[in-house]
Amino acid sequence: MSVLSFKTYCIENYAEYKNLSSSKVFENFVKSKLLNHLESDYEDLHGMGKEFLMDYFDKWFGEKKI
């Protein structure tokens, strides 16, 4: 999976998980620098399961509503 495909996968799945639009999730990934983090830590993250990633993103954002 390419880095771009991985970022798209994360955005789309997190949007579905949180019942938000993909564009809103994308904005929040950019604003919080999570999108850059996904690229810099791609090697560690891209093999993780969907449930792990959703939990990881929840922790990244903390208790804030996105």
mmCIF file of the N, C-alpha and C atoms, coordinates in Angstrom:
data_MODEL
# 
_entry.id   MODEL 
# 
loop_
_atom_site.group_PDB 
_atom_site.id 
_atom_site.type_symbol 
_atom_site.label_atom_id 
_atom_site.label_alt_id 
_atom_site.label_comp_id 
_atom_site.label_asym_id 
_atom_site.label_entity_id 
_atom_site.label_seq_id 
_atom_site.pdbx_PDB_ins_code 
_atom_site.Cartn_x 
_atom_site.Cartn_y 
_atom_site.Cartn_z 
_atom_site.occupancy 
_atom_site.B_iso_or_equiv 
_atom_site.pdbx_formal_charge 
_atom_site.auth_seq_id 
_atom_site.auth_comp_id 
_atom_site.auth_asym_id 
_atom_site.auth_atom_id 
_atom_site.pdbx_PDB_model_num 
ATOM 1   N N  . MET A 1 1  ? 0.857   -1.176 0.000  1.00 0.00 ? 1  MET A N  1 
ATOM 2   C CA . MET A 1 1  ? 0.000   0.000  0.000  1.00 0.00 ? 1  MET A CA 1 
ATOM 3   C C  . MET A 1 1  ? 0.898   1.233  0.000  1.00 0.00 ? 1  MET A C  1 
ATOM 4   N N  . SER A 1 2  ? 0.581   2.167  -0.862 1.00 0.00 ? 2  SER A N  1 
ATOM 5   C CA . SER A 1 2  ? 1.355   3.411  -0.917 1.00 0.00 ? 2  SER A CA 1 
ATOM 6   C C  . SER A 1 2  ? 0.983   4.305  0.271  1.00 0.00 ? 2  SER A C  1 
ATOM 7   N N  . VAL A 1 3  ? 1.813   5.287  0.548  1.00 0.00 ? 3  VAL A N  1 
ATOM 8   C CA . VAL A 1 3  ? 1.547   6.232  1.637  1.00 0.00 ? 3  VAL A CA 1 
ATOM 9   C C  . VAL A 1 3  ? 0.234   6.973  1.375  1.00 0.00 ? 3  VAL A C  1 
ATOM 10  N N  . LEU A 1 4  ? 0.023   7.400  0.140  1.00 0.00 ? 4  LEU A N  1 
ATOM 11  C CA . LEU A 1 4  ? -1.207  8.104  -0.204 1.00 0.00 ? 4  LEU A CA 1 
ATOM 12  C C  . LEU A 1 4  ? -2.434  7.210  0.015  1.00 0.00 ? 4  LEU A C  1 
ATOM 13  N N  . SER A 1 5  ? -2.356  5.972  -0.408 1.00 0.00 ? 5  SER A N  1 
ATOM 14  C CA . SER A 1 5  ? -3.459  5.030  -0.207 1.00 0.00 ? 5  SER A CA 1 
ATOM 15  C C  . SER A 1 5  ? -3.723  4.804  1.276  1.00 0.00 ? 5  SER A C  1 
ATOM 16  N N  . PHE A 1 6  ? -2.654  4.726  2.064  1.00 0.00 ? 6  PHE A N  1 
ATOM 17  C CA . PHE A 1 6  ? -2.793  4.528  3.505  1.00 0.00 ? 6  PHE A CA 1 
ATOM 18  C C  . PHE A 1 6  ? -3.482  5.734  4.150  1.00 0.00 ? 6  PHE A C  1 
ATOM 19  N N  . LYS A 1 7  ? -3.067  6.934  3.779  1.00 0.00 ? 7  LYS A N  1 
ATOM 20  C CA . LYS A 1 7  ? -3.700  8.136  4.326  1.00 0.00 ? 7  LYS A CA 1 
ATOM 21  C C  . LYS A 1 7  ? -5.193  8.155  3.983  1.00 0.00 ? 7  LYS A C  1 
ATOM 22  N N  . THR A 1 8  ? -5.508  7.834  2.737  1.00 0.00 ? 8  THR A N  1 
ATOM 23  C CA . THR A 1 8  ? -6.901  7.799  2.300  1.00 0.00 ? 8  THR A CA 1 
ATOM 24  C C  . THR A 1 8  ? -7.688  6.754  3.081  1.00 0.00 ? 8  THR A C  1 
ATOM 25  N N  . TYR A 1 9  ? -7.106  5.593  3.251  1.00 0.00 ? 9  TYR A N  1 
ATOM 26  C CA . TYR A 1 9  ? -7.728  4.514  4.027  1.00 0.00 ? 9  TYR A CA 1 
ATOM 27  C C  . TYR A 1 9  ? -8.035  4.999  5.444  1.00 0.00 ? 9  TYR A C  1 
ATOM 28  N N  . CYS A 1 10 ? -7.080  5.648  6.067  1.00 0.00 ? 10 CYS A N  1 
ATOM 29  C CA . CYS A 1 10 ? -7.258  6.137  7.442  1.00 0.00 ? 10 CYS A CA 1 
ATOM 30  C C  . CYS A 1 10 ? -8.355  7.186  7.522  1.00 0.00 ? 10 CYS A C  1 
ATOM 31  N N  . ILE A 1 11 ? -8.346  8.133  6.605  1.00 0.00 ? 11 ILE A N  1 
ATOM 32  C CA . ILE A 1 11 ? -9.358  9.196  6.605  1.00 0.00 ? 11 ILE A CA 1 
ATOM 33  C C  . ILE A 1 11 ? -10.751 8.620  6.384  1.00 0.00 ? 11 ILE A C  1 
ATOM 34  N N  . GLU A 1 12 ? -10.900 7.790  5.389  1.00 0.00 ? 12 GLU A N  1 
ATOM 35  C CA . GLU A 1 12 ? -12.209 7.227  5.065  1.00 0.00 ? 12 GLU A CA 1 
ATOM 36  C C  . GLU A 1 12 ? -12.741 6.351  6.193  1.00 0.00 ? 12 GLU A C  1 
ATOM 37  N N  . ASN A 1 13 ? -11.890 5.526  6.769  1.00 0.00 ? 13 ASN A N  1 
ATOM 38  C CA . ASN A 1 13 ? -12.339 4.640  7.836  1.00 0.00 ? 13 ASN A CA 1 
ATOM 39  C C  . ASN A 1 13 ? -12.635 5.390  9.122  1.00 0.00 ? 13 ASN A C  1 
ATOM 40  N N  . TYR A 1 14 ? -11.854 6.411  9.425  1.00 0.00 ? 14 TYR A N  1 
ATOM 41  C CA . TYR A 1 14 ? -12.118 7.192  10.630 1.00 0.00 ? 14 TYR A CA 1 
ATOM 42  C C  . TYR A 1 14 ? -13.399 8.013  10.460 1.00 0.00 ? 14 TYR A C  1 
ATOM 43  N N  . ALA A 1 15 ? -13.643 8.503  9.266  1.00 0.00 ? 15 ALA A N  1 
ATOM 44  C CA . ALA A 1 15 ? -14.880 9.236  8.987  1.00 0.00 ? 15 ALA A CA 1 
ATOM 45  C C  . ALA A 1 15 ? -16.092 8.331  9.206  1.00 0.00 ? 15 ALA A C  1 
ATOM 46  N N  . GLU A 1 16 ? -16.010 7.122  8.716  1.00 0.00 ? 16 GLU A N  1 
ATOM 47  C CA . GLU A 1 16 ? -17.099 6.158  8.904  1.00 0.00 ? 16 GLU A CA 1 
ATOM 48  C C  . GLU A 1 16 ? -17.254 5.809  10.385 1.00 0.00 ? 16 GLU A C  1 
ATOM 49  N N  . TYR A 1 17 ? -16.154 5.576  11.060 1.00 0.00 ? 17 TYR A N  1 
ATOM 50  C CA . TYR A 1 17 ? -16.136 5.218  12.481 1.00 0.00 ? 17 TYR A CA 1 
ATOM 51  C C  . TYR A 1 17 ? -16.763 6.317  13.340 1.00 0.00 ? 17 TYR A C  1 
ATOM 52  N N  . LYS A 1 18 ? -16.503 7.575  12.995 1.00 0.00 ? 18 LYS A N  1 
ATOM 53  C CA . LYS A 1 18 ? -17.009 8.709  13.768 1.00 0.00 ? 18 LYS A CA 1 
ATOM 54  C C  . LYS A 1 18 ? -18.297 9.298  13.191 1.00 0.00 ? 18 LYS A C  1 
ATOM 55  N N  . ASN A 1 19 ? -18.763 8.726  12.087 1.00 0.00 ? 19 ASN A N  1 
ATOM 56  C CA . ASN A 1 19 ? -19.960 9.215  11.413 1.00 0.00 ? 19 ASN A CA 1 
ATOM 57  C C  . ASN A 1 19 ? -19.818 10.702 11.039 1.00 0.00 ? 19 ASN A C  1 
ATOM 58  N N  . LEU A 1 20 ? -18.690 11.018 10.434 1.00 0.00 ? 20 LEU A N  1 
ATOM 59  C CA . LEU A 1 20 ? -18.379 12.372 9.980  1.00 0.00 ? 20 LEU A CA 1 
ATOM 60  C C  . LEU A 1 20 ? -18.081 12.342 8.487  1.00 0.00 ? 20 LEU A C  1 
ATOM 61  N N  . SER A 1 21 ? -18.063 13.511 7.872  1.00 0.00 ? 21 SER A N  1 
ATOM 62  C CA . SER A 1 21 ? -17.687 13.574 6.462  1.00 0.00 ? 21 SER A CA 1 
ATOM 63  C C  . SER A 1 21 ? -16.172 13.382 6.334  1.00 0.00 ? 21 SER A C  1 
ATOM 64  N N  . SER A 1 22 ? -15.778 12.836 5.225  1.00 0.00 ? 22 SER A N  1 
ATOM 65  C CA . SER A 1 22 ? -14.346 12.640 4.958  1.00 0.00 ? 22 SER A CA 1 
ATOM 66  C C  . SER A 1 22 ? -13.611 13.971 4.921  1.00 0.00 ? 22 SER A C  1 
ATOM 67  N N  . SER A 1 23 ? -14.262 15.002 4.388  1.00 0.00 ? 23 SER A N  1 
ATOM 68  C CA . SER A 1 23 ? -13.606 16.310 4.308  1.00 0.00 ? 23 SER A CA 1 
ATOM 69  C C  . SER A 1 23 ? -13.362 16.887 5.702  1.00 0.00 ? 23 SER A C  1 
ATOM 70  N N  . LYS A 1 24 ? -14.298 16.697 6.626  1.00 0.00 ? 24 LYS A N  1 
ATOM 71  C CA . LYS A 1 24 ? -14.123 17.170 8.001  1.00 0.00 ? 24 LYS A CA 1 
ATOM 72  C C  . LYS A 1 24 ? -12.972 16.416 8.679  1.00 0.00 ? 24 LYS A C  1 
ATOM 73  N N  . VAL A 1 25 ? -12.915 15.118 8.496  1.00 0.00 ? 25 VAL A N  1 
ATOM 74  C CA . VAL A 1 25 ? -11.834 14.320 9.077  1.00 0.00 ? 25 VAL A CA 1 
ATOM 75  C C  . VAL A 1 25 ? -10.501 14.738 8.466  1.00 0.00 ? 25 VAL A C  1 
ATOM 76  N N  . PHE A 1 26 ? -10.462 14.936 7.154  1.00 0.00 ? 26 PHE A N  1 
ATOM 77  C CA . PHE A 1 26 ? -9.238  15.385 6.497  1.00 0.00 ? 26 PHE A CA 1 
ATOM 78  C C  . PHE A 1 26 ? -8.754  16.704 7.098  1.00 0.00 ? 26 PHE A C  1 
ATOM 79  N N  . GLU A 1 27 ? -9.660  17.664 7.252  1.00 0.00 ? 27 GLU A N  1 
ATOM 80  C CA . GLU A 1 27 ? -9.297  18.959 7.845  1.00 0.00 ? 27 GLU A CA 1 
ATOM 81  C C  . GLU A 1 27 ? -8.686  18.779 9.235  1.00 0.00 ? 27 GLU A C  1 
ATOM 82  N N  . ASN A 1 28 ? -9.290  17.916 10.033 1.00 0.00 ? 28 ASN A N  1 
ATOM 83  C CA . ASN A 1 28 ? -8.790  17.688 11.387 1.00 0.00 ? 28 ASN A CA 1 
ATOM 84  C C  . ASN A 1 28 ? -7.464  16.931 11.391 1.00 0.00 ? 28 ASN A C  1 
ATOM 85  N N  . PHE A 1 29 ? -7.279  16.013 10.455 1.00 0.00 ? 29 PHE A N  1 
ATOM 86  C CA . PHE A 1 29 ? -5.998  15.315 10.348 1.00 0.00 ? 29 PHE A CA 1 
ATOM 87  C C  . PHE A 1 29 ? -4.892  16.313 10.000 1.00 0.00 ? 29 PHE A C  1 
ATOM 88  N N  . VAL A 1 30 ? -5.200  17.249 9.110  1.00 0.00 ? 30 VAL A N  1 
ATOM 89  C CA . VAL A 1 30 ? -4.210  18.258 8.718  1.00 0.00 ? 30 VAL A CA 1 
ATOM 90  C C  . VAL A 1 30 ? -3.932  19.203 9.885  1.00 0.00 ? 30 VAL A C  1 
ATOM 91  N N  . LYS A 1 31 ? -4.999  19.735 10.476 1.00 0.00 ? 31 LYS A N  1 
ATOM 92  C CA . LYS A 1 31 ? -4.879  20.713 11.563 1.00 0.00 ? 31 LYS A CA 1 
ATOM 93  C C  . LYS A 1 31 ? -4.098  20.154 12.756 1.00 0.00 ? 31 LYS A C  1 
ATOM 94  N N  . SER A 1 32 ? -4.315  18.886 13.066 1.00 0.00 ? 32 SER A N  1 
ATOM 95  C CA . SER A 1 32 ? -3.670  18.267 14.228 1.00 0.00 ? 32 SER A CA 1 
ATOM 96  C C  . SER A 1 32 ? -2.295  17.679 13.896 1.00 0.00 ? 32 SER A C  1 
ATOM 97  N N  . LYS A 1 33 ? -1.905  17.785 12.626 1.00 0.00 ? 33 LYS A N  1 
ATOM 98  C CA . LYS A 1 33 ? -0.639  17.239 12.125 1.00 0.00 ? 33 LYS A CA 1 
ATOM 99  C C  . LYS A 1 33 ? -0.609  15.703 12.105 1.00 0.00 ? 33 LYS A C  1 
ATOM 100 N N  . LEU A 1 34 ? -1.769  15.095 12.251 1.00 0.00 ? 34 LEU A N  1 
ATOM 101 C CA . LEU A 1 34 ? -1.855  13.639 12.162 1.00 0.00 ? 34 LEU A CA 1 
ATOM 102 C C  . LEU A 1 34 ? -1.539  13.161 10.748 1.00 0.00 ? 34 LEU A C  1 
ATOM 103 N N  . LEU A 1 35 ? -1.929  13.923 9.741  1.00 0.00 ? 35 LEU A N  1 
ATOM 104 C CA . LEU A 1 35 ? -1.658  13.513 8.367  1.00 0.00 ? 35 LEU A CA 1 
ATOM 105 C C  . LEU A 1 35 ? -0.145  13.408 8.130  1.00 0.00 ? 35 LEU A C  1 
ATOM 106 N N  . ASN A 1 36 ? 0.622   14.371 8.642  1.00 0.00 ? 36 ASN A N  1 
ATOM 107 C CA . ASN A 1 36 ? 2.084   14.302 8.529  1.00 0.00 ? 36 ASN A CA 1 
ATOM 108 C C  . ASN A 1 36 ? 2.642   13.122 9.316  1.00 0.00 ? 36 ASN A C  1 
ATOM 109 N N  . HIS A 1 37 ? 2.062   12.876 10.475 1.00 0.00 ? 37 HIS A N  1 
ATOM 110 C CA . HIS A 1 37 ? 2.496   11.756 11.317 1.00 0.00 ? 37 HIS A CA 1 
ATOM 111 C C  . HIS A 1 37 ? 2.271   10.419 10.602 1.00 0.00 ? 37 HIS A C  1 
ATOM 112 N N  . LEU A 1 38 ? 1.166   10.298 9.893  1.00 0.00 ? 38 LEU A N  1 
ATOM 113 C CA . LEU A 1 38 ? 0.897   9.057  9.160  1.00 0.00 ? 38 LEU A CA 1 
ATOM 114 C C  . LEU A 1 38 ? 1.973   8.798  8.117  1.00 0.00 ? 38 LEU A C  1 
ATOM 115 N N  . GLU A 1 39 ? 2.494   9.856  7.528  1.00 0.00 ? 39 GLU A N  1 
ATOM 116 C CA . GLU A 1 39 ? 3.556   9.693  6.536  1.00 0.00 ? 39 GLU A CA 1 
ATOM 117 C C  . GLU A 1 39 ? 4.893   9.379  7.205  1.00 0.00 ? 39 GLU A C  1 
ATOM 118 N N  . SER A 1 40 ? 5.220   10.115 8.249  1.00 0.00 ? 40 SER A N  1 
ATOM 119 C CA . SER A 1 40 ? 6.527   9.910  8.891  1.00 0.00 ? 40 SER A CA 1 
ATOM 120 C C  . SER A 1 40 ? 6.612   8.571  9.620  1.00 0.00 ? 40 SER A C  1 
ATOM 121 N N  . ASP A 1 41 ? 5.495   8.060  10.114 1.00 0.00 ? 41 ASP A N  1 
ATOM 122 C CA . ASP A 1 41 ? 5.491   6.768  10.812 1.00 0.00 ? 41 ASP A CA 1 
ATOM 123 C C  . ASP A 1 41 ? 4.794   5.676  10.001 1.00 0.00 ? 41 ASP A C  1 
ATOM 124 N N  . TYR A 1 42 ? 4.775   5.863  8.714  1.00 0.00 ? 42 TYR A N  1 
ATOM 125 C CA . TYR A 1 42 ? 4.100   4.920  7.811  1.00 0.00 ? 42 TYR A CA 1 
ATOM 126 C C  . TYR A 1 42 ? 4.571   3.487  8.023  1.00 0.00 ? 42 TYR A C  1 
ATOM 127 N N  . GLU A 1 43 ? 5.866   3.293  8.124  1.00 0.00 ? 43 GLU A N  1 
ATOM 128 C CA . GLU A 1 43 ? 6.405   1.934  8.263  1.00 0.00 ? 43 GLU A CA 1 
ATOM 129 C C  . GLU A 1 43 ? 5.861   1.224  9.499  1.00 0.00 ? 43 GLU A C  1 
ATOM 130 N N  . ASP A 1 44 ? 5.675   1.960  10.581 1.00 0.00 ? 44 ASP A N  1 
ATOM 131 C CA . ASP A 1 44 ? 5.164   1.367  11.818 1.00 0.00 ? 44 ASP A CA 1 
ATOM 132 C C  . ASP A 1 44 ? 3.653   1.195  11.806 1.00 0.00 ? 44 ASP A C  1 
ATOM 133 N N  . LEU A 1 45 ? 2.946   2.093  11.160 1.00 0.00 ? 45 LEU A N  1 
ATOM 134 C CA . LEU A 1 45 ? 1.485   2.116  11.258 1.00 0.00 ? 45 LEU A CA 1 
ATOM 135 C C  . LEU A 1 45 ? 0.743   1.340  10.172 1.00 0.00 ? 45 LEU A C  1 
ATOM 136 N N  . HIS A 1 46 ? 1.299   1.241  8.978  1.00 0.00 ? 46 HIS A N  1 
ATOM 137 C CA . HIS A 1 46 ? 0.500   0.701  7.876  1.00 0.00 ? 46 HIS A CA 1 
ATOM 138 C C  . HIS A 1 46 ? 0.150   -0.773 8.038  1.00 0.00 ? 46 HIS A C  1 
ATOM 139 N N  . GLY A 1 47 ? 0.852   -1.484 8.870  1.00 0.00 ? 47 GLY A N  1 
ATOM 140 C CA . GLY A 1 47 ? 0.541   -2.899 9.090  1.00 0.00 ? 47 GLY A CA 1 
ATOM 141 C C  . GLY A 1 47 ? -0.420  -3.143 10.235 1.00 0.00 ? 47 GLY A C  1 
ATOM 142 N N  . MET A 1 48 ? -0.837  -2.080 10.898 1.00 0.00 ? 48 MET A N  1 
ATOM 143 C CA . MET A 1 48 ? -1.734  -2.220 12.042 1.00 0.00 ? 48 MET A CA 1 
ATOM 144 C C  . MET A 1 48 ? -3.167  -2.432 11.568 1.00 0.00 ? 48 MET A C  1 
ATOM 145 N N  . GLY A 1 49 ? -3.942  -3.100 12.383 1.00 0.00 ? 49 GLY A N  1 
ATOM 146 C CA . GLY A 1 49 ? -5.336  -3.368 12.051 1.00 0.00 ? 49 GLY A CA 1 
ATOM 147 C C  . GLY A 1 49 ? -6.204  -2.128 12.188 1.00 0.00 ? 49 GLY A C  1 
ATOM 148 N N  . LYS A 1 50 ? -7.368  -2.204 11.601 1.00 0.00 ? 50 LYS A N  1 
ATOM 149 C CA . LYS A 1 50 ? -8.310  -1.083 11.597 1.00 0.00 ? 50 LYS A CA 1 
ATOM 150 C C  . LYS A 1 50 ? -8.694  -0.676 13.021 1.00 0.00 ? 50 LYS A C  1 
ATOM 151 N N  . GLU A 1 51 ? -8.998  -1.645 13.878 1.00 0.00 ? 51 GLU A N  1 
ATOM 152 C CA . GLU A 1 51 ? -9.391  -1.318 15.260 1.00 0.00 ? 51 GLU A CA 1 
ATOM 153 C C  . GLU A 1 51 ? -8.274  -0.589 15.990 1.00 0.00 ? 51 GLU A C  1 
ATOM 154 N N  . PHE A 1 52 ? -7.046  -1.044 15.814 1.00 0.00 ? 52 PHE A N  1 
ATOM 155 C CA . PHE A 1 52 ? -5.904  -0.380 16.450 1.00 0.00 ? 52 PHE A CA 1 
ATOM 156 C C  . PHE A 1 52 ? -5.806  1.062  15.964 1.00 0.00 ? 52 PHE A C  1 
ATOM 157 N N  . LEU A 1 53 ? -5.927  1.261  14.658 1.00 0.00 ? 53 LEU A N  1 
ATOM 158 C CA . LEU A 1 53 ? -5.811  2.608  14.102 1.00 0.00 ? 53 LEU A CA 1 
ATOM 159 C C  . LEU A 1 53 ? -6.912  3.539  14.611 1.00 0.00 ? 53 LEU A C  1 
ATOM 160 N N  . MET A 1 54 ? -8.143  3.048  14.686 1.00 0.00 ? 54 MET A N  1 
ATOM 161 C CA . MET A 1 54 ? -9.236  3.896  15.173 1.00 0.00 ? 54 MET A CA 1 
ATOM 162 C C  . MET A 1 54 ? -8.982  4.304  16.628 1.00 0.00 ? 54 MET A C  1 
ATOM 163 N N  . ASP A 1 55 ? -8.500  3.376  17.430 1.00 0.00 ? 55 ASP A N  1 
ATOM 164 C CA . ASP A 1 55 ? -8.152  3.682  18.825 1.00 0.00 ? 55 ASP A CA 1 
ATOM 165 C C  . ASP A 1 55 ? -6.979  4.655  18.885 1.00 0.00 ? 55 ASP A C  1 
ATOM 166 N N  . TYR A 1 56 ? -6.001  4.467  18.030 1.00 0.00 ? 56 TYR A N  1 
ATOM 167 C CA . TYR A 1 56 ? -4.829  5.346  17.958 1.00 0.00 ? 56 TYR A CA 1 
ATOM 168 C C  . TYR A 1 56 ? -5.260  6.776  17.625 1.00 0.00 ? 56 TYR A C  1 
ATOM 169 N N  . PHE A 1 57 ? -6.166  6.917  16.668 1.00 0.00 ? 57 PHE A N  1 
ATOM 170 C CA . PHE A 1 57 ? -6.642  8.250  16.282 1.00 0.00 ? 57 PHE A CA 1 
ATOM 171 C C  . PHE A 1 57 ? -7.456  8.883  17.403 1.00 0.00 ? 57 PHE A C  1 
ATOM 172 N N  . ASP A 1 58 ? -8.282  8.080  18.059 1.00 0.00 ? 58 ASP A N  1 
ATOM 173 C CA . ASP A 1 58 ? -9.033  8.598  19.210 1.00 0.00 ? 58 ASP A CA 1 
ATOM 174 C C  . ASP A 1 58 ? -8.079  9.152  20.263 1.00 0.00 ? 58 ASP A C  1 
ATOM 175 N N  . LYS A 1 59 ? -7.026  8.422  20.534 1.00 0.00 ? 59 LYS A N  1 
ATOM 176 C CA . LYS A 1 59 ? -6.042  8.876  21.521 1.00 0.00 ? 59 LYS A CA 1 
ATOM 177 C C  . LYS A 1 59 ? -5.304  10.122 21.035 1.00 0.00 ? 59 LYS A C  1 
ATOM 178 N N  . TRP A 1 60 ? -5.021  10.186 19.748 1.00 0.00 ? 60 TRP A N  1 
ATOM 179 C CA . TRP A 1 60 ? -4.350  11.355 19.162 1.00 0.00 ? 60 TRP A CA 1 
ATOM 180 C C  . TRP A 1 60 ? -5.178  12.616 19.409 1.00 0.00 ? 60 TRP A C  1 
ATOM 181 N N  . PHE A 1 61 ? -6.478  12.491 19.184 1.00 0.00 ? 61 PHE A N  1 
ATOM 182 C CA . PHE A 1 61 ? -7.374  13.631 19.344 1.00 0.00 ? 61 PHE A CA 1 
ATOM 183 C C  . PHE A 1 61 ? -7.805  13.829 20.793 1.00 0.00 ? 61 PHE A C  1 
ATOM 184 N N  . GLY A 1 62 ? -7.560  12.849 21.631 1.00 0.00 ? 62 GLY A N  1 
ATOM 185 C CA . GLY A 1 62 ? -7.958  12.967 23.032 1.00 0.00 ? 62 GLY A CA 1 
ATOM 186 C C  . GLY A 1 62 ? -9.465  13.018 23.161 1.00 0.00 ? 62 GLY A C  1 
ATOM 187 N N  . GLU A 1 63 ? -9.922  13.717 24.127 1.00 0.00 ? 63 GLU A N  1 
ATOM 188 C CA . GLU A 1 63 ? -11.346 13.815 24.391 1.00 0.00 ? 63 GLU A CA 1 
ATOM 189 C C  . GLU A 1 63 ? -12.024 14.897 23.559 1.00 0.00 ? 63 GLU A C  1 
ATOM 190 N N  . LYS A 1 64 ? -11.236 15.627 22.753 1.00 0.00 ? 64 LYS A N  1 
ATOM 191 C CA . LYS A 1 64 ? -11.808 16.684 21.919 1.00 0.00 ? 64 LYS A CA 1 
ATOM 192 C C  . LYS A 1 64 ? -12.760 16.096 20.897 1.00 0.00 ? 64 LYS A C  1 
ATOM 193 N N  . LYS A 1 65 ? -13.849 16.787 20.664 1.00 0.00 ? 65 LYS A N  1 
ATOM 194 C CA . LYS A 1 65 ? -14.733 16.403 19.570 1.00 0.00 ? 65 LYS A CA 1 
ATOM 195 C C  . LYS A 1 65 ? -14.124 16.933 18.290 1.00 0.00 ? 65 LYS A C  1 
ATOM 196 N N  . ILE A 1 66 ? -14.071 16.095 17.281 1.00 0.00 ? 66 ILE A N  1 
ATOM 197 C CA . ILE A 1 66 ? -13.551 16.587 16.012 1.00 0.00 ? 66 ILE A CA 1 
ATOM 198 C C  . ILE A 1 66 ? -14.679 16.856 15.049 1.00 0.00 ? 66 ILE A C  1 
# 
